[in-house]
Amino acid sequence: MVMAVVGGAIFPPLMGWVADTYGMAKGFLVPIPLFIFILHYAVKGHKIIA
């Protein structure tokens, strides 16, 4: 739920600003770090290290 709030409230305006300032292609690069984090969490990040 927390990721949904941040992803839905903060990154669309940021992506729009980048797209307006630098072009649409660069705007689509904004969410890539989020997708990398989600991939990391799916593969390794959810495991408890003990």
C-alpha positions in Angstrom: 0.0 0.0 0.0 2.8 2.4 0.8 4.5 1.8 -2.6 1.1 2.5 -4.3 0.8 5.9 -2.6 4.3 7.0 -3.5 4.1 5.5 -7.0 0.7 7.0 -7.7 1.1 10.4 -6.1 4.8 11.4 -6.5 6.2 9.8 -9.7 3.5 10.7 -12.3 4.0 14.5 -11.7 7.8 13.9 -11.7 7.6 11.9 -14.9 5.5 14.6 -16.5 7.9 17.3 -15.5 10.8 15.4 -16.9 8.8 14.7 -20.1 7.9 18.4 -20.5 11.4 19.6 -19.8 13.6 17.0 -21.5 11.3 15.0 -23.8 8.9 12.1 -23.6 11.7 9.5 -24.1 13.6 10.7 -21.0 10.3 10.9 -19.0 9.9 7.2 -19.4 13.3 6.6 -17.8 12.0 8.0 -14.5 10.2 4.8 -13.2 13.0 2.5 -14.2 14.7 2.6 -10.7 11.3 1.7 -9.2 10.9 -1.3 -11.5 14.5 -2.4 -10.6 13.6 -2.2 -6.9 10.5 -4.2 -7.4 12.5 -6.9 -9.3 15.1 -7.0 -6.5 12.4 -7.4 -3.9 10.7 -10.2 -5.9 14.0 -12.1 -6.4 15.9 -11.6 -3.1 14.6 -8.7 -1.0 11.7 -10.5 0.5 13.8 -13.2 2.2 14.7 -12.8 5.8 18.4 -13.1 6.4 19.1 -14.9 9.7 
